Amino acid sequence: MGFIWSHGRSTADACREALLPARALKDSTVRTVLRRLEEKGLLKHQVEGRTFFYEATQSQRHFAARAVKQIIDRFCGGSVEQLLTGMVENKVLKQSDLEQLARRIAAQRGEKK
């Protein structure tokens, strides 16, 4: 998914080649993964000639937000506060992250900070 999000519309061969430095995967393995991602609704494809071109159905940010929502629901009883408090207490978020988050929240509220 990361490759398709960063490069846009891609073929299975392009995905496999991009993964080569880290993992040598068979062509059939890459095609299976792409097909499964499509079955899950994360990708869609168009056929041009005999070539399948895959593209993401949602942005990386949207996908990440959905995944975090599932984590919040499953592990934090639906409480965003519980998740964020845990991240602060366990030093997952740096001071600069907290400051940036505060600025974004203020901007969303129409405040200036």
Phi and psi in radians as a Rosetta constraint file:
Dihedral C 1 N 2 CA 2 C 2 CIRCULARHARMONIC -1.008 0.35
Dihedral N 2 CA 2 C 2 N 3 CIRCULARHARMONIC -0.728 0.35
Dihedral C 2 N 3 CA 3 C 3 CIRCULARHARMONIC -1.124 0.35
Dihedral N 3 CA 3 C 3 N 4 CIRCULARHARMONIC -0.796 0.35
Dihedral C 3 N 4 CA 4 C 4 CIRCULARHARMONIC -1.167 0.35
Dihedral N 4 CA 4 C 4 N 5 CIRCULARHARMONIC -0.694 0.35
Dihedral C 4 N 5 CA 5 C 5 CIRCULARHARMONIC -1.073 0.35
Dihedral N 5 CA 5 C 5 N 6 CIRCULARHARMONIC -0.705 0.35
Dihedral C 5 N 6 CA 6 C 6 CIRCULARHARMONIC -1.435 0.35
Dihedral N 6 CA 6 C 6 N 7 CIRCULARHARMONIC -0.486 0.35
Dihedral C 6 N 7 CA 7 C 7 CIRCULARHARMONIC -1.909 0.35
Dihedral N 7 CA 7 C 7 N 8 CIRCULARHARMONIC -0.176 0.35
Dihedral C 7 N 8 CA 8 C 8 CIRCULARHARMONIC 1.373 0.35
Dihedral N 8 CA 8 C 8 N 9 CIRCULARHARMONIC -2.745 0.35
Dihedral C 8 N 9 CA 9 C 9 CIRCULARHARMONIC -0.858 0.35
Dihedral N 9 CA 9 C 9 N 10 CIRCULARHARMONIC 2.168 0.35
Dihedral C 9 N 10 CA 10 C 10 CIRCULARHARMONIC -2.514 0.35
Dihedral N 10 CA 10 C 10 N 11 CIRCULARHARMONIC 2.770 0.35
Dihedral C 10 N 11 CA 11 C 11 CIRCULARHARMONIC -1.636 0.35
Dihedral N 11 CA 11 C 11 N 12 CIRCULARHARMONIC 2.914 0.35
Dihedral C 11 N 12 CA 12 C 12 CIRCULARHARMONIC -1.091 0.35
Dihedral N 12 CA 12 C 12 N 13 CIRCULARHARMONIC -0.680 0.35
Dihedral C 12 N 13 CA 13 C 13 CIRCULARHARMONIC -1.082 0.35
Dihedral N 13 CA 13 C 13 N 14 CIRCULARHARMONIC -0.738 0.35
Dihedral C 13 N 14 CA 14 C 14 CIRCULARHARMONIC -1.114 0.35
Dihedral N 14 CA 14 C 14 N 15 CIRCULARHARMONIC -0.702 0.35
Dihedral C 14 N 15 CA 15 C 15 CIRCULARHARMONIC -1.101 0.35
Dihedral N 15 CA 15 C 15 N 16 CIRCULARHARMONIC -0.804 0.35
Dihedral C 15 N 16 CA 16 C 16 CIRCULARHARMONIC -1.081 0.35
Dihedral N 16 CA 16 C 16 N 17 CIRCULARHARMONIC -0.784 0.35
Dihedral C 16 N 17 CA 17 C 17 CIRCULARHARMONIC -1.099 0.35
Dihedral N 17 CA 17 C 17 N 18 CIRCULARHARMONIC -0.651 0.35
Dihedral C 17 N 18 CA 18 C 18 CIRCULARHARMONIC -1.176 0.35
Dihedral N 18 CA 18 C 18 N 19 CIRCULARHARMONIC -0.519 0.35
Dihedral C 18 N 19 CA 19 C 19 CIRCULARHARMONIC -1.460 0.35
Dihedral N 19 CA 19 C 19 N 20 CIRCULARHARMONIC -0.251 0.35
Dihedral C 19 N 20 CA 20 C 20 CIRCULARHARMONIC -0.919 0.35
Dihedral N 20 CA 20 C 20 N 21 CIRCULARHARMONIC -0.767 0.35
Dihedral C 20 N 21 CA 21 C 21 CIRCULARHARMONIC -1.026 0.35
Dihedral N 21 CA 21 C 21 N 22 CIRCULARHARMONIC -0.600 0.35
Dihedral C 21 N 22 CA 22 C 22 CIRCULARHARMONIC -1.660 0.35
Dihedral N 22 CA 22 C 22 N 23 CIRCULARHARMONIC -0.660 0.35
Dihedral C 22 N 23 CA 23 C 23 CIRCULARHARMONIC -2.542 0.35
Dihedral N 23 CA 23 C 23 N 24 CIRCULARHARMONIC 2.244 0.35
Dihedral C 23 N 24 CA 24 C 24 CIRCULARHARMONIC -1.591 0.35
Dihedral N 24 CA 24 C 24 N 25 CIRCULARHARMONIC 1.731 0.35
Dihedral C 24 N 25 CA 25 C 25 CIRCULARHARMONIC -1.864 0.35
Dihedral N 25 CA 25 C 25 N 26 CIRCULARHARMONIC 2.567 0.35
Dihedral C 25 N 26 CA 26 C 26 CIRCULARHARMONIC -1.210 0.35
Dihedral N 26 CA 26 C 26 N 27 CIRCULARHARMONIC 2.664 0.35
Dihedral C 26 N 27 CA 27 C 27 CIRCULARHARMONIC -0.997 0.35
Dihedral N 27 CA 27 C 27 N 28 CIRCULARHARMONIC -0.737 0.35
Dihedral C 27 N 28 CA 28 C 28 CIRCULARHARMONIC -1.121 0.35
Dihedral N 28 CA 28 C 28 N 29 CIRCULARHARMONIC -0.594 0.35
Dihedral C 28 N 29 CA 29 C 29 CIRCULARHARMONIC -1.152 0.35
Dihedral N 29 CA 29 C 29 N 30 CIRCULARHARMONIC -0.794 0.35
Dihedral C 29 N 30 CA 30 C 30 CIRCULARHARMONIC -1.092 0.35
Dihedral N 30 CA 30 C 30 N 31 CIRCULARHARMONIC -0.767 0.35
Dihedral C 30 N 31 CA 31 C 31 CIRCULARHARMONIC -1.120 0.35
Dihedral N 31 CA 31 C 31 N 32 CIRCULARHARMONIC -0.652 0.35
Dihedral C 31 N 32 CA 32 C 32 CIRCULARHARMONIC -1.116 0.35
Dihedral N 32 CA 32 C 32 N 33 CIRCULARHARMONIC -0.784 0.35
Dihedral C 32 N 33 CA 33 C 33 CIRCULARHARMONIC -1.085 0.35
Dihedral N 33 CA 33 C 33 N 34 CIRCULARHARMONIC -0.799 0.35
Dihedral C 33 N 34 CA 34 C 34 CIRCULARHARMONIC -1.065 0.35
Dihedral N 34 CA 34 C 34 N 35 CIRCULARHARMONIC -0.729 0.35
Dihedral C 34 N 35 CA 35 C 35 CIRCULARHARMONIC -1.099 0.35
Dihedral N 35 CA 35 C 35 N 36 CIRCULARHARMONIC -0.732 0.35
Dihedral C 35 N 36 CA 36 C 36 CIRCULARHARMONIC -1.164 0.35
Dihedral N 36 CA 36 C 36 N 37 CIRCULARHARMONIC -0.686 0.35
Dihedral C 36 N 37 CA 37 C 37 CIRCULARHARMONIC -1.109 0.35
Dihedral N 37 CA 37 C 37 N 38 CIRCULARHARMONIC -0.611 0.35
Dihedral C 37 N 38 CA 38 C 38 CIRCULARHARMONIC -1.207 0.35
Dihedral N 38 CA 38 C 38 N 39 CIRCULARHARMONIC -0.717 0.35
Dihedral C 38 N 39 CA 39 C 39 CIRCULARHARMONIC -1.050 0.35
Dihedral N 39 CA 39 C 39 N 40 CIRCULARHARMONIC -0.564 0.35
Dihedral C 39 N 40 CA 40 C 40 CIRCULARHARMONIC -1.434 0.35
Dihedral N 40 CA 40 C 40 N 41 CIRCULARHARMONIC -0.076 0.35
Dihedral C 40 N 41 CA 41 C 41 CIRCULARHARMONIC 1.514 0.35
Dihedral N 41 CA 41 C 41 N 42 CIRCULARHARMONIC 0.202 0.35
Dihedral C 41 N 42 CA 42 C 42 CIRCULARHARMONIC -1.548 0.35
Dihedral N 42 CA 42 C 42 N 43 CIRCULARHARMONIC -0.408 0.35
Dihedral C 42 N 43 CA 43 C 43 CIRCULARHARMONIC -2.244 0.35
Dihedral N 43 CA 43 C 43 N 44 CIRCULARHARMONIC 2.798 0.35
Dihedral C 43 N 44 CA 44 C 44 CIRCULARHARMONIC -2.385 0.35
Dihedral N 44 CA 44 C 44 N 45 CIRCULARHARMONIC 2.825 0.35
Dihedral C 44 N 45 CA 45 C 45 CIRCULARHARMONIC -2.343 0.35
Dihedral N 45 CA 45 C 45 N 46 CIRCULARHARMONIC 2.759 0.35
Dihedral C 45 N 46 CA 46 C 46 CIRCULARHARMONIC -2.245 0.35
Dihedral N 46 CA 46 C 46 N 47 CIRCULARHARMONIC 2.539 0.35
Dihedral C 46 N 47 CA 47 C 47 CIRCULARHARMONIC -1.842 0.35
Dihedral N 47 CA 47 C 47 N 48 CIRCULARHARMONIC 2.246 0.35
Dihedral C 47 N 48 CA 48 C 48 CIRCULARHARMONIC -2.175 0.35
Dihedral N 48 CA 48 C 48 N 49 CIRCULARHARMONIC 1.948 0.35
Dihedral C 48 N 49 CA 49 C 49 CIRCULARHARMONIC 1.191 0.35
Dihedral N 49 CA 49 C 49 N 50 CIRCULARHARMONIC -2.047 0.35
Dihedral C 49 N 50 CA 50 C 50 CIRCULARHARMONIC -1.967 0.35
Dihedral N 50 CA 50 C 50 N 51 CIRCULARHARMONIC 0.183 0.35
Dihedral C 50 N 51 CA 51 C 51 CIRCULARHARMONIC -1.797 0.35
Dihedral N 51 CA 51 C 51 N 52 CIRCULARHARMONIC 2.303 0.35
Dihedral C 51 N 52 CA 52 C 52 CIRCULARHARMONIC -1.583 0.35
Dihedral N 52 CA 52 C 52 N 53 CIRCULARHARMONIC 2.259 0.35
Dihedral C 52 N 53 CA 53 C 53 CIRCULARHARMONIC -1.940 0.35
Dihedral N 53 CA 53 C 53 N 54 CIRCULARHARMONIC 2.119 0.35
Dihedral C 53 N 54 CA 54 C 54 CIRCULARHARMONIC -1.778 0.35
Dihedral N 54 CA 54 C 54 N 55 CIRCULARHARMONIC 2.525 0.35
Dihedral C 54 N 55 CA 55 C 55 CIRCULARHARMONIC -2.534 0.35
Dihedral N 55 CA 55 C 55 N 56 CIRCULARHARMONIC 2.685 0.35
Dihedral C 55 N 56 CA 56 C 56 CIRCULARHARMONIC -1.227 0.35
Dihedral N 56 CA 56 C 56 N 57 CIRCULARHARMONIC 2.550 0.35
Dihedral C 56 N 57 CA 57 C 57 CIRCULARHARMONIC -1.611 0.35
Dihedral N 57 CA 57 C 57 N 58 CIRCULARHARMONIC -0.210 0.35
Dihedral C 57 N 58 CA 58 C 58 CIRCULARHARMONIC -2.599 0.35
Dihedral N 58 CA 58 C 58 N 59 CIRCULARHARMONIC 2.741 0.35
Dihedral C 58 N 59 CA 59 C 59 CIRCULARHARMONIC -1.232 0.35
Dihedral N 59 CA 59 C 59 N 60 CIRCULARHARMONIC 2.807 0.35
Dihedral C 59 N 60 CA 60 C 60 CIRCULARHARMONIC -1.080 0.35
Dihedral N 60 CA 60 C 60 N 61 CIRCULARHARMONIC -0.697 0.35
Dihedral C 60 N 61 CA 61 C 61 CIRCULARHARMONIC -1.106 0.35
Dihedral N 61 CA 61 C 61 N 62 CIRCULARHARMONIC -0.746 0.35
Dihedral C 61 N 62 CA 62 C 62 CIRCULARHARMONIC -1.115 0.35
Dihedral N 62 CA 62 C 62 N 63 CIRCULARHARMONIC -0.766 0.35
Dihedral C 62 N 63 CA 63 C 63 CIRCULARHARMONIC -1.073 0.35
Dihedral N 63 CA 63 C 63 N 64 CIRCULARHARMONIC -0.780 0.35
Dihedral C 63 N 64 CA 64 C 64 CIRCULARHARMONIC -1.087 0.35
Dihedral N 64 CA 64 C 64 N 65 CIRCULARHARMONIC -0.727 0.35
Dihedral C 64 N 65 CA 65 C 65 CIRCULARHARMONIC -1.100 0.35
Dihedral N 65 CA 65 C 65 N 66 CIRCULARHARMONIC -0.714 0.35
Dihedral C 65 N 66 CA 66 C 66 CIRCULARHARMONIC -1.118 0.35
Dihedral N 66 CA 66 C 66 N 67 CIRCULARHARMONIC -0.712 0.35
Dihedral C 66 N 67 CA 67 C 67 CIRCULARHARMONIC -1.140 0.35
Dihedral N 67 CA 67 C 67 N 68 CIRCULARHARMONIC -0.737 0.35
Dihedral C 67 N 68 CA 68 C 68 CIRCULARHARMONIC -1.124 0.35
Dihedral N 68 CA 68 C 68 N 69 CIRCULARHARMONIC -0.697 0.35
Dihedral C 68 N 69 CA 69 C 69 CIRCULARHARMONIC -1.015 0.35
Dihedral N 69 CA 69 C 69 N 70 CIRCULARHARMONIC -0.738 0.35
Dihedral C 69 N 70 CA 70 C 70 CIRCULARHARMONIC -1.119 0.35
Dihedral N 70 CA 70 C 70 N 71 CIRCULARHARMONIC -0.694 0.35
Dihedral C 70 N 71 CA 71 C 71 CIRCULARHARMONIC -1.117 0.35
Dihedral N 71 CA 71 C 71 N 72 CIRCULARHARMONIC -0.783 0.35
Dihedral C 71 N 72 CA 72 C 72 CIRCULARHARMONIC -1.039 0.35
Dihedral N 72 CA 72 C 72 N 73 CIRCULARHARMONIC -0.811 0.35
Dihedral C 72 N 73 CA 73 C 73 CIRCULARHARMONIC -1.129 0.35
Dihedral N 73 CA 73 C 73 N 74 CIRCULARHARMONIC -0.753 0.35
Dihedral C 73 N 74 CA 74 C 74 CIRCULARHARMONIC -1.340 0.35
Dihedral N 74 CA 74 C 74 N 75 CIRCULARHARMONIC -0.756 0.35
Dihedral C 74 N 75 CA 75 C 75 CIRCULARHARMONIC -1.862 0.35
Dihedral N 75 CA 75 C 75 N 76 CIRCULARHARMONIC -0.276 0.35
Dihedral C 75 N 76 CA 76 C 76 CIRCULARHARMONIC -2.118 0.35
Dihedral N 76 CA 76 C 76 N 77 CIRCULARHARMONIC 0.283 0.35
Dihedral C 76 N 77 CA 77 C 77 CIRCULARHARMONIC 1.015 0.35
Dihedral N 77 CA 77 C 77 N 78 CIRCULARHARMONIC 0.491 0.35
Dihedral C 77 N 78 CA 78 C 78 CIRCULARHARMONIC 1.451 0.35
Dihedral N 78 CA 78 C 78 N 79 CIRCULARHARMONIC 0.091 0.35
Dihedral C 78 N 79 CA 79 C 79 CIRCULARHARMONIC -1.660 0.35
Dihedral N 79 CA 79 C 79 N 80 CIRCULARHARMONIC 1.935 0.35
Dihedral C 79 N 80 CA 80 C 80 CIRCULARHARMONIC -1.135 0.35
Dihedral N 80 CA 80 C 80 N 81 CIRCULARHARMONIC -0.684 0.35
Dihedral C 80 N 81 CA 81 C 81 CIRCULARHARMONIC -1.021 0.35
Dihedral N 81 CA 81 C 81 N 82 CIRCULARHARMONIC -0.742 0.35
Dihedral C 81 N 82 CA 82 C 82 CIRCULARHARMONIC -1.083 0.35
Dihedral N 82 CA 82 C 82 N 83 CIRCULARHARMONIC -0.743 0.35
Dihedral C 82 N 83 CA 83 C 83 CIRCULARHARMONIC -1.092 0.35
Dihedral N 83 CA 83 C 83 N 84 CIRCULARHARMONIC -0.884 0.35
Dihedral C 83 N 84 CA 84 C 84 CIRCULARHARMONIC -1.144 0.35
Dihedral N 84 CA 84 C 84 N 85 CIRCULARHARMONIC -0.709 0.35
Dihedral C 84 N 85 CA 85 C 85 CIRCULARHARMONIC -1.061 0.35
Dihedral N 85 CA 85 C 85 N 86 CIRCULARHARMONIC -0.761 0.35
Dihedral C 85 N 86 CA 86 C 86 CIRCULARHARMONIC -1.082 0.35
Dihedral N 86 CA 86 C 86 N 87 CIRCULARHARMONIC -0.675 0.35
Dihedral C 86 N 87 CA 87 C 87 CIRCULARHARMONIC -1.186 0.35
Dihedral N 87 CA 87 C 87 N 88 CIRCULARHARMONIC -0.676 0.35
Dihedral C 87 N 88 CA 88 C 88 CIRCULARHARMONIC -1.195 0.35
Dihedral N 88 CA 88 C 88 N 89 CIRCULARHARMONIC -0.841 0.35
Dihedral C 88 N 89 CA 89 C 89 CIRCULARHARMONIC -1.097 0.35
Dihedral N 89 CA 89 C 89 N 90 CIRCULARHARMONIC -0.563 0.35
Dihedral C 89 N 90 CA 90 C 90 CIRCULARHARMONIC -1.664 0.35
Dihedral N 90 CA 90 C 90 N 91 CIRCULARHARMONIC 0.223 0.35
Dihedral C 90 N 91 CA 91 C 91 CIRCULARHARMONIC 0.974 0.35
Dihedral N 91 CA 91 C 91 N 92 CIRCULARHARMONIC 0.622 0.35
Dihedral C 91 N 92 CA 92 C 92 CIRCULARHARMONIC -1.308 0.35
Dihedral N 92 CA 92 C 92 N 93 CIRCULARHARMONIC -0.617 0.35
Dihedral C 92 N 93 CA 93 C 93 CIRCULARHARMONIC -1.717 0.35
Dihedral N 93 CA 93 C 93 N 94 CIRCULARHARMONIC 2.312 0.35
Dihedral C 93 N 94 CA 94 C 94 CIRCULARHARMONIC -1.446 0.35
Dihedral N 94 CA 94 C 94 N 95 CIRCULARHARMONIC 2.884 0.35
Dihedral C 94 N 95 CA 95 C 95 CIRCULARHARMONIC -0.976 0.35
Dihedral N 95 CA 95 C 95 N 96 CIRCULARHARMONIC -0.727 0.35
Dihedral C 95 N 96 CA 96 C 96 CIRCULARHARMONIC -1.129 0.35
Dihedral N 96 CA 96 C 96 N 97 CIRCULARHARMONIC -0.610 0.35
Dihedral C 96 N 97 CA 97 C 97 CIRCULARHARMONIC -1.106 0.35
Dihedral N 97 CA 97 C 97 N 98 CIRCULARHARMONIC -0.773 0.35
Dihedral C 97 N 98 CA 98 C 98 CIRCULARHARMONIC -1.109 0.35
Dihedral N 98 CA 98 C 98 N 99 CIRCULARHARMONIC -0.720 0.35
Dihedral C 98 N 99 CA 99 C 99 CIRCULARHARMONIC -1.138 0.35
Dihedral N 99 CA 99 C 99 N 100 CIRCULARHARMONIC -0.726 0.35
Dihedral C 99 N 100 CA 100 C 100 CIRCULARHARMONIC -1.142 0.35
Dihedral N 100 CA 100 C 100 N 101 CIRCULARHARMONIC -0.721 0.35
Dihedral C 100 N 101 CA 101 C 101 CIRCULARHARMONIC -1.077 0.35
Dihedral N 101 CA 101 C 101 N 102 CIRCULARHARMONIC -0.751 0.35
Dihedral C 101 N 102 CA 102 C 102 CIRCULARHARMONIC -1.064 0.35
Dihedral N 102 CA 102 C 102 N 103 CIRCULARHARMONIC -0.710 0.35
Dihedral C 102 N 103 CA 103 C 103 CIRCULARHARMONIC -1.118 0.35
Dihedral N 103 CA 103 C 103 N 104 CIRCULARHARMONIC -0.735 0.35
Dihedral C 103 N 104 CA 104 C 104 CIRCULARHARMONIC -1.156 0.35
Dihedral N 104 CA 104 C 104 N 105 CIRCULARHARMONIC -0.696 0.35
Dihedral C 104 N 105 CA 105 C 105 CIRCULARHARMONIC -1.114 0.35
Dihedral N 105 CA 105 C 105 N 106 CIRCULARHARMONIC -0.772 0.35
Dihedral C 105 N 106 CA 106 C 106 CIRCULARHARMONIC -1.077 0.35
Dihedral N 106 CA 106 C 106 N 107 CIRCULARHARMONIC -0.740 0.35
Dihedral C 106 N 107 CA 107 C 107 CIRCULARHARMONIC -1.116 0.35
Dihedral N 107 CA 107 C 107 N 108 CIRCULARHARMONIC -0.679 0.35
Dihedral C 107 N 108 CA 108 C 108 CIRCULARHARMONIC -1.115 0.35
Dihedral N 108 CA 108 C 108 N 109 CIRCULARHARMONIC -0.608 0.35
Dihedral C 108 N 109 CA 109 C 109 CIRCULARHARMONIC -1.434 0.35
Dihedral N 109 CA 109 C 109 N 110 CIRCULARHARMONIC -0.162 0.35
Dihedral C 109 N 110 CA 110 C 110 CIRCULARHARMONIC 1.510 0.35
Dihedral N 110 CA 110 C 110 N 111 CIRCULARHARMONIC 0.245 0.35
Dihedral C 110 N 111 CA 111 C 111 CIRCULARHARMONIC -1.587 0.35
Dihedral N 111 CA 111 C 111 N 112 CIRCULARHARMONIC 2.900 0.35
Dihedral C 111 N 112 CA 112 C 112 CIRCULARHARMONIC -1.999 0.35
Dihedral N 112 CA 112 C 112 N 113 CIRCULARHARMONIC 2.323 0.35
